[in-house]
Amino acid sequence: MKKLQFQKELKKEESIQSGFIDPSKIEEQAQRPIKLFKNIRERENIDNQANLFSIINTVEHLEKALSSDAITSEQYTMACSRLITQFKTALTVLSFSHKDVLDFLKYYNVKFPSATHTLIEIGLPSTIEYARSSEKENNSGHIAECVAFFITAMDSIKLNMIAADQIAPNLSEIYTALSKISSLPDNFIAKEKTKEWISTLNPMKAHEELSPDQARQLLYDLESSYSALMEFLKKK
């Protein structure tokens, strides 16, 4: 018995040293299921990452559909707005080792340039970012809306409501209203500043807050933008 055991051990050692692996063992290992997670928490995180990826991928295809006139501007705006909201919600429940979404995409070696611009850099549907002339009507109504949005945003910051989910909607409303005022140039300072802050807030999770310095700077930029808008409109 001892001799037989010794022969088995010797054969095993020779196989290891020679680099020979039993083919049956390879087949056996290949048939074993690969576990992507060790517990429920890890499984939920993988599901959340898959959900995030699907949202980004969908927006990329949506942008292509718009550029090829496969869908109308109204259909695009409605679908894209919903996906942007889902994207922000997905980020709040996501917990992964990547520092941000761009790092996540780079890790998996995928590129979604249009979706990245819409979801991460801007946080707005492209139909709103580049509002078309047909949508730039009823200026007086848009100006009134814009003024109200500016005041709401500035008051919120003064009340220390500086979490991402408290500020971002106000800024999106300001930018949307500004984009619909036909007399404003595309490079108008209020539009550029608002766009910059939307890009800053977009990667943040809903509960994350601006630092005191950031909040002070945002309030200053909003007040300056509001003054610039009023001054511009007086000349018209």
C-alpha positions as CSV (number, residue, x, y, z in Angstrom):
1,M,0.0,0.0,0.0
2,K,2.8,2.4,1.0
3,K,4.6,1.5,-2.2
4,L,1.5,2.3,-4.3
5,Q,1.1,5.6,-2.6
6,F,4.7,6.4,-3.1
7,Q,4.4,5.6,-6.8
8,K,1.4,8.0,-7.2
9,E,3.2,10.8,-5.4
10,L,6.3,10.2,-7.6
11,K,4.3,10.3,-10.8
12,K,2.6,13.5,-9.6
13,E,5.9,15.1,-8.9
14,E,7.3,14.0,-12.3
15,S,4.3,15.5,-14.0
16,I,4.7,18.8,-12.3
17,Q,8.4,19.0,-13.0
18,S,8.0,18.0,-16.7
19,G,5.2,20.5,-17.1
20,F,2.8,17.7,-18.1
21,I,-0.8,18.2,-17.1
22,D,-3.4,15.4,-17.4
23,P,-5.8,16.4,-20.2
24,S,-8.7,15.0,-18.2
25,K,-7.9,17.4,-15.4
26,I,-8.0,20.3,-17.8
27,E,-11.4,19.3,-19.1
28,E,-12.6,18.8,-15.6
29,Q,-11.5,22.4,-14.6
30,A,-13.0,23.8,-17.8
31,Q,-16.4,22.4,-16.9
32,R,-16.4,24.0,-13.5
33,P,-18.6,27.1,-13.3
34,I,-16.7,30.4,-12.8
35,K,-18.0,32.4,-9.9
36,L,-18.1,36.1,-10.5
37,F,-19.0,36.9,-6.9
38,K,-18.6,35.4,-3.5
39,N,-21.6,36.9,-1.8
40,I,-24.9,38.7,-2.3
41,R,-23.2,42.1,-2.0
42,E,-20.7,41.4,-4.7
43,R,-23.5,40.1,-6.9
44,E,-25.6,43.2,-6.5
45,N,-22.5,45.3,-7.3
46,I,-21.9,43.4,-10.5
47,D,-25.6,43.8,-11.5
48,N,-25.3,47.5,-10.8
49,Q,-22.2,47.7,-13.1
50,A,-24.0,45.8,-15.8
51,N,-26.9,48.3,-15.5
52,L,-24.6,51.3,-15.7
53,F,-23.0,49.8,-18.8
54,S,-26.3,49.2,-20.5
55,I,-27.4,52.8,-19.9
56,I,-24.3,54.2,-21.4
57,N,-24.5,51.8,-24.4
58,T,-28.2,52.8,-24.9
59,V,-27.4,56.5,-24.9
60,E,-24.6,55.9,-27.5
61,H,-27.1,54.2,-29.8
62,L,-29.7,56.9,-29.1
63,E,-27.2,59.6,-30.2
64,K,-26.5,57.8,-33.4
65,A,-30.2,57.3,-34.0
66,L,-30.7,61.1,-33.7
67,S,-27.8,62.0,-36.0
68,S,-29.2,59.6,-38.6
69,D,-32.8,61.0,-38.3
70,A,-34.0,57.6,-37.2
71,I,-36.0,59.3,-34.4
72,T,-37.4,62.7,-33.9
73,S,-36.0,65.4,-31.6
74,E,-39.0,65.0,-29.3
75,Q,-38.5,61.2,-29.1
76,Y,-34.8,61.7,-28.5
77,T,-35.2,64.4,-25.8
78,M,-37.8,62.3,-23.9
79,A,-35.7,59.1,-24.0
80,C,-32.4,60.8,-23.3
81,S,-33.8,62.8,-20.3
82,R,-35.0,59.6,-18.8
83,L,-31.7,57.8,-19.3
84,I,-29.8,60.7,-17.8
85,T,-31.9,60.4,-14.7
86,Q,-31.4,56.6,-14.6
87,F,-27.6,57.2,-15.1
88,K,-27.5,59.5,-12.0
89,T,-29.5,57.0,-10.0
90,A,-27.2,54.2,-11.0
91,L,-24.2,56.1,-9.8
92,T,-25.7,56.6,-6.3
93,V,-26.1,52.8,-5.7
94,L,-22.8,51.8,-7.4
95,S,-19.7,50.9,-5.4
96,F,-16.7,49.8,-7.4
97,S,-12.9,50.1,-7.3
98,H,-12.7,52.5,-10.2
99,K,-12.2,56.2,-9.5
100,D,-14.9,57.3,-11.9
101,V,-17.0,56.2,-14.9
102,L,-14.3,57.1,-17.4
103,D,-11.9,54.9,-15.5
104,F,-14.6,52.1,-15.5
105,L,-14.9,52.3,-19.3
106,K,-11.2,52.4,-19.8
107,Y,-10.7,49.3,-17.7
108,Y,-13.1,47.3,-19.9
109,N,-11.5,48.9,-23.0
110,V,-14.8,50.3,-24.4
111,K,-15.4,53.8,-25.9
112,F,-18.7,55.6,-26.1
113,P,-17.8,59.1,-27.1
114,S,-21.3,60.5,-27.7
115,A,-22.7,58.9,-24.5
116,T,-19.7,60.2,-22.5
117,H,-20.3,63.7,-23.7
118,T,-24.0,63.6,-23.0
119,L,-23.9,61.7,-19.6
120,I,-20.7,62.9,-18.1
121,E,-19.5,66.1,-19.7
122,I,-22.8,67.8,-20.2
123,G,-25.6,66.0,-18.4
124,L,-28.1,67.3,-20.9
125,P,-29.7,65.9,-24.1
126,S,-27.9,67.3,-27.1
127,T,-31.2,68.8,-28.4
128,I,-31.1,71.1,-25.3
129,E,-27.4,71.8,-25.4
130,Y,-27.7,72.8,-29.1
131,A,-31.3,74.1,-29.1
132,R,-32.5,74.4,-32.6
133,S,-34.1,77.6,-34.0
134,S,-37.6,76.1,-34.1
135,E,-37.3,75.6,-30.3
136,K,-36.1,79.2,-29.7
137,E,-39.5,80.9,-29.8
138,N,-41.6,82.7,-27.2
139,N,-38.5,84.5,-25.8
140,S,-40.5,86.4,-23.2
141,G,-41.7,83.2,-21.6
142,H,-38.3,81.6,-21.6
143,I,-36.8,84.8,-20.1
144,A,-39.3,84.8,-17.3
145,E,-38.6,81.1,-16.7
146,C,-34.9,81.7,-16.7
147,V,-35.1,84.6,-14.2
148,A,-37.2,82.4,-11.9
149,F,-34.7,79.5,-12.1
150,F,-31.7,81.8,-11.4
151,I,-33.4,83.2,-8.3
152,T,-34.4,79.7,-7.1
153,A,-30.8,78.4,-7.6
154,M,-29.2,81.4,-5.8
155,D,-31.7,81.2,-2.9
156,S,-31.0,77.4,-2.5
157,I,-27.3,78.0,-2.1
158,K,-27.9,80.8,0.4
159,L,-29.9,78.3,2.4
160,N,-26.9,75.9,2.3
161,M,-28.7,73.4,0.0
162,I,-25.5,72.4,-1.7
163,A,-25.9,68.6,-2.3
164,A,-25.6,67.5,-5.9
165,D,-29.3,66.4,-6.2
166,Q,-30.4,69.8,-4.8
167,I,-28.3,72.0,-7.2
168,A,-28.1,70.0,-10.4
169,P,-31.8,70.2,-11.3
170,N,-31.8,74.0,-10.9
171,L,-28.8,74.4,-13.1
172,S,-30.3,72.1,-15.8
173,E,-33.4,74.2,-15.8
174,I,-31.4,77.4,-16.1
175,Y,-29.4,76.0,-19.0
176,T,-32.5,74.7,-20.8
177,A,-34.2,78.1,-20.5
178,L,-31.1,80.0,-21.7
179,S,-30.7,77.7,-24.7
180,K,-34.3,78.6,-25.8
181,I,-33.6,82.4,-25.8
182,S,-32.9,82.9,-29.5
183,S,-31.1,86.3,-29.0
184,L,-28.4,84.8,-26.8
185,P,-25.2,83.8,-28.5
186,D,-23.9,80.3,-28.0
187,N,-20.9,81.5,-26.1
188,F,-22.8,83.7,-23.8
189,I,-21.1,83.7,-20.4
190,A,-24.2,82.6,-18.5
191,K,-24.5,79.5,-20.7
192,E,-20.8,78.7,-20.5
193,K,-20.7,79.0,-16.7
194,T,-23.9,77.0,-16.1
195,K,-22.6,74.3,-18.5
196,E,-19.3,74.1,-16.6
197,W,-21.1,73.7,-13.2
198,I,-23.4,71.0,-14.7
199,S,-20.3,69.1,-15.8
200,T,-18.8,69.5,-12.3
201,L,-21.9,68.2,-10.6
202,N,-22.7,65.4,-13.0
203,P,-20.2,62.8,-11.8
204,M,-21.0,63.5,-8.1
205,K,-23.4,61.2,-6.2
206,A,-26.7,62.6,-5.1
207,H,-25.7,63.0,-1.5
208,E,-22.3,64.6,-2.1
209,E,-22.0,68.3,-1.3
210,L,-20.0,71.1,-2.7
211,S,-17.2,72.4,-0.5
212,P,-17.7,75.8,1.1
213,D,-15.3,77.3,-1.5
214,Q,-17.2,75.7,-4.4
215,A,-20.5,76.8,-3.1
216,R,-19.3,80.4,-2.7
217,Q,-17.8,80.3,-6.3
218,L,-21.1,78.9,-7.7
219,L,-23.1,81.6,-6.0
220,Y,-20.8,84.2,-7.4
221,D,-21.0,82.7,-10.9
222,L,-24.8,82.6,-10.8
223,E,-25.0,86.2,-9.6
224,S,-22.6,87.3,-12.3
225,S,-24.4,85.3,-15.0
226,Y,-27.8,86.7,-13.9
227,S,-26.4,90.3,-14.0
228,A,-24.9,89.6,-17.4
229,L,-28.3,88.3,-18.7
230,M,-30.1,91.3,-17.4
231,E,-27.6,93.7,-18.9
232,F,-27.8,91.9,-22.3
233,L,-31.6,92.0,-22.3
234,K,-31.6,95.7,-21.6
235,K,-29.7,96.4,-24.8
236,K,-32.2,94.5,-26.9
